[in-house]
């Protein structure tokens, strides 16, 4: 499905709706260039899970865990991963195969270790449509 976001509020709202519908074990990948709104989307998803604490991108820590919502949120930012083996060191499998919701930014960098089923969320700018416009494509992936 393709969603059109005219501003940050729209991007947040889509994330929030997906968070409301999320179930234990759901894995979402978040793909998009720097500055497209991945953190805004993530804040919306966290809100939809009932998480009230501040959400930020875990760029330097790789993993941020939020446990105060109806489901835990495991928020990965793998931009700085040098080797997929680093994911084992942070307990990646315990998160994605656990009872929480996993959101993985820059997931295209670790494609070989993604689970068989996940939802890809791709956020793209289209400057011809305006500075704040985003095209957000949500695609279920399975049996790669």
Rosetta blueprint (number, residue, H / E / L):
1 X L
2 X E
3 X E
4 X E
5 X E
6 X L
7 X L
8 X H
9 X H
10 X H
11 X H
12 X H
13 X H
14 X H
15 X H
16 X H
17 X H
18 X H
19 X H
20 X H
21 X H
22 X L
23 X L
24 X L
25 X L
26 X L
27 X E
28 X E
29 X E
30 X E
31 X E
32 X L
33 X L
34 X L
35 X L
36 X L
37 X L
38 X H
39 X H
40 X H
41 X H
42 X H
43 X H
44 X H
45 X H
46 X H
47 X H
48 X H
49 X L
50 X L
51 X L
52 X L
53 X L
54 X L
55 X L
56 X L
57 X L
58 X L
59 X L
60 X L
61 X L
62 X L
63 X E
64 X E
65 X E
66 X E
67 X L
68 X L
69 X L
70 X L
71 X L
72 X L
73 X E
74 X E
75 X E
76 X E
77 X E
78 X L
79 X L
80 X L
81 X L
82 X L
83 X L
84 X L
85 X H
86 X H
87 X H
88 X H
89 X H
90 X L
91 X L
92 X H
93 X H
94 X H
95 X H
96 X H
97 X L
98 X L
99 X L
100 X L
101 X E
102 X E
103 X E
104 X E
105 X E
106 X L
107 X H
108 X H
109 X H
110 X H
111 X H
112 X H
113 X H
114 X L
115 X L
116 X L
117 X L
118 X E
119 X E
120 X E
121 X E
122 X E
123 X E
124 X E
125 X E
126 X L
127 X H
128 X H
129 X H
130 X L
131 X L
132 X L
133 X L
134 X E
135 X E
136 X E
137 X E
138 X E
139 X E
140 X E
141 X E
142 X L
143 X L
144 X L
